[in-house]
Structure formats: structure tokens, C-alpha cells
Amino acid sequence: MQSLFDRLGKAATSAATNAASKAEEMREINKLKSERNDLKSEYTVTKKKLAEYVFKQYQDGELTDSALVEFCDKMQELRDEIDELGREIDAVRAEYEEKASDRAEERL
């Protein structure tokens, strides 16, 4: 009977040790993932600042690298299209607001 209790005790100790080890592993992995995510965020911010810097040089006519100028030309085209779509959205919104206002007046 004593050996059964010894085996159960050893099994429980082993299970507890394994659980503690797994918890430590997960803690370390989560710490590293957090650090990696912080670095990814910093990388994204830095990349954005670089793009803004290069685009500012482009707008000021100071950019001479033809590959960068080509990218900036594309960015400018995209910005122009985005602005145009914004104006179209505003126009559609205004049109529908006017129609809604007319319908409301008709009900009165």
C-alpha cells in the first residue's frame, strides 16, 4: 500500500513540476511576443515617418532619386483619387440630405 502512495505522490509531484514548467514557458513566450509586438509597432511608426519625409521632399521638389519619385508620383495619384472620391461622397450625401429634407417638408 505504501508503494501505491509513493507512486501517487511521485506522479502528483511530476504533474505539478510539469505544470509549473509549462507555465514558465508560456510566461517567457508571452514576454517575448510582447517585445516583438512593441518592435513591430516601432518599425511601423518609423516606416511611416520615413515615407512622410520622402514624400515631403518630393512635394518640395528636392527628391532626385527616380525610383522614389516614381513611388511618390503614384502616391500623389492615389491621394488625388482619394480626395476626388471624398468630394463625390460629400456630394451624394448632400443630395440625399436635400431629398430627405424635401420629403419631410412634403409630409407637413
matplotlib code that plots the C-alpha trace (Angstrom):
import matplotlib.pyplot as plt

x = [0.0, 2.9, 4.3, 1.0, 1.0, 4.7, 3.8, 0.8, 2.9, 5.7, 3.1, 1.5, 4.9, 5.8, 2.5, 3.0, 6.5, 5.4, 2.6, 5.0, 7.4, 4.7, 3.5, 7.1, 7.4, 4.2, 5.2, 8.5, 6.9, 4.3, 7.0, 8.9, 5.7, 5.0, 8.6, 8.2, 4.9, 6.4, 9.2, 6.7, 4.8, 8.0, 9.0, 5.7, 5.9, 9.5, 8.5, 5.6, 7.9, 10.4, 7.6, 6.4, 9.9, 10.5, 7.1, 7.7, 11.0, 9.0, 6.5, 9.2, 10.9, 14.0, 13.7, 16.2, 16.1, 14.0, 12.6, 11.5, 10.0, 8.0, 6.6, 5.8, 4.0, 1.9, 1.2, 0.1, -2.2, -3.7, -4.2, -5.8, -8.2, -9.0, -9.7, -12.0, -13.9, -14.3, -15.8, -18.1, -19.2, -19.9, -22.0, -24.0, -24.5, -25.7, -28.0, -29.7, -29.9, -31.7, -34.1, -34.8, -35.4, -37.8, -39.7, -40.0, -41.4, -43.9, -45.2, -46.0]
y = [0.0, 2.3, 1.9, 2.9, 6.1, 6.7, 6.3, 8.6, 11.1, 11.0, 11.3, 14.3, 15.9, 15.2, 16.7, 19.8, 20.2, 19.8, 22.3, 24.8, 24.3, 24.8, 28.0, 29.3, 28.5, 30.3, 33.3, 33.6, 33.2, 35.8, 38.2, 37.7, 38.1, 41.4, 42.6, 41.5, 43.4, 46.5, 46.4, 45.8, 48.9, 50.9, 49.6, 50.7, 54.2, 54.6, 53.4, 55.9, 58.7, 57.8, 57.7, 61.1, 62.5, 61.3, 62.5, 65.9, 66.1, 65.1, 67.9, 70.4, 69.4, 68.2, 64.5, 63.3, 59.5, 58.4, 55.3, 57.3, 59.9, 57.2, 55.9, 59.4, 60.1, 57.0, 58.2, 61.6, 60.0, 57.9, 60.9, 62.8, 59.9, 59.6, 63.3, 63.1, 60.2, 62.2, 65.0, 62.6, 61.1, 64.6, 65.4, 62.2, 62.8, 66.4, 65.2, 62.6, 65.0, 67.5, 64.8, 63.8, 67.4, 67.8, 64.6, 65.9, 69.2, 67.3, 65.5, 68.7]
z = [0.0, 0.8, -2.7, -4.2, -2.2, -3.1, -6.8, -6.5, -4.7, -7.3, -10.1, -8.4, -7.9, -11.5, -12.7, -10.6, -11.9, -15.5, -14.9, -13.3, -16.2, -18.8, -17.0, -17.0, -20.7, -21.5, -19.4, -21.3, -24.7, -23.9, -22.7, -26.0, -28.1, -26.3, -27.0, -30.7, -31.0, -29.4, -32.0, -34.9, -33.8, -33.6, -37.0, -38.5, -37.0, -38.3, -41.7, -41.8, -40.7, -43.5, -46.1, -44.9, -45.0, -48.5, -49.7, -48.2, -50.2, -53.3, -52.7, -52.1, -55.4, -53.6, -54.4, -57.1, -56.9, -59.9, -58.2, -55.2, -57.5, -59.2, -55.9, -54.9, -58.2, -57.6, -54.0, -55.3, -57.9, -55.1, -52.9, -55.7, -56.4, -52.6, -52.4, -55.5, -54.0, -50.8, -52.8, -54.6, -51.2, -49.9, -53.0, -52.7, -49.0, -49.6, -52.4, -50.2, -47.3, -49.6, -50.8, -47.3, -46.3, -49.3, -48.3, -44.8, -46.0, -48.2, -45.2, -43.4]

ax = plt.figure().add_subplot(projection="3d")
ax.plot(x, y, z, "-o")
ax.set_aspect("equal")
plt.show()
